[in-house]
């Protein structure tokens, strides 16, 4: 996997058909830490010819893997989970450097992923088909029985993002391979070191050659090529709505499972527990500097309690820890993933200030570090009310009542999650029933998990449903074998 390790600089290879290989071009992509811009490592810049070989290997391996008993596939997952737990320290150190996440969050992500893999193995054993008698449909007799089984789709292209490089790669790999598919993993460039490390974990767990393969390279050179490759049977993508939309436009007759962007709203009604509400909003908005699809990205609060809530949120934001995750174990605000991301967040901040939003906290920047920023009196003519910052900035929008909050929430092009804070269950259902999102959290921040719950977005926030059982079902298809009984009377 490694060709050398020197002064924390890692040079990784790709796993292709059971072998760890460099690109024949000899070219590498350099990965720099968002924390201090040090060179963390390098990954191969693969060519389209090497992509062809990778998919060919996956296609051939799938012919045998799909016939491997489910209990044998599950054994590989159990072993992978154990190995992943053993590698927590090493992988945490890589993740901290590569994506700038704090130590506690890195460890939590890795351990959660091990649990995810085990639960996936457990769930695979309960997969079952069904038999359907023909005479349950009018006009047919009992001489027909349909035996329905589930078949793997073939070769799954898994494209994972930078912000959860282990969890959101494993959440694609584990359900795919336990269902009998083979996988080609394309990790985000910033996150590739973690993705390739995860592939090594699965290899050590006994994944056969060709069942799990990896591809790294510049999106401008191989991005469109891999998603339109003739050997792709399914695409599982997590990333921006912009890229997800492009994938959906250029692919043809290939099923998609995509988690995209969000503009998750926290709706606060007048009977909400404001201490609970403020704690959840601040945690949901600012952890890992807001670089989460499910981060709380705007607050819609009724006027009657707005002043009290804003004061509680402001107090908590001012106490957030800020700095270098290599020096602070449990830091909330860390440098954003790159300068482009920081530029965009600052652009939204400046536009909100120009249009009259009241800046309560933050608004300043040092390099890629954007300080936690809180705005009050944000209005719907401001970009911050609608665009996803993917950074530590939270707009508060005051509304006259719950119906205005629902209307503003639904006007968004996104529909990932929303939260509603109230102590009245009838009000909670009133709001939840009318929100155009995949999930509504009641008295909790927007977040992913537990991982066996359905997870989905509507509108520009995604296609299909994830969650362990749902992901397995998405990457399989029903196959009907109809038994025609012969009447010999």
WOUR-V302046 format. One record per helix or strand of 3 or more residues. SS is the DSSP state (hx for helix, st for strand). FROM is the first residue (numbers start at 0). LEN is the number of residues. If there is no record, write none. Layout:
ss=(SS SS)
from=(FROM FROM)
len=(LEN LEN)
//
This chain:
ss=(st st st st st st hx hx hx hx st hx st st hx st hx st hx st hx st st hx st hx hx st st hx st hx st hx st hx st)
from=(1 8 13 18 27 38 47 69 87 102 129 133 143 154 166 181 191 211 218 233 240 254 264 273 297 302 338 357 372 382 392 401 416 424 438 467 475)
len=(5 4 3 3 5 6 18 17 12 22 4 3 9 6 12 6 13 3 9 5 10 5 4 17 5 15 16 4 4 3 7 10 5 10 4 7 9)
//
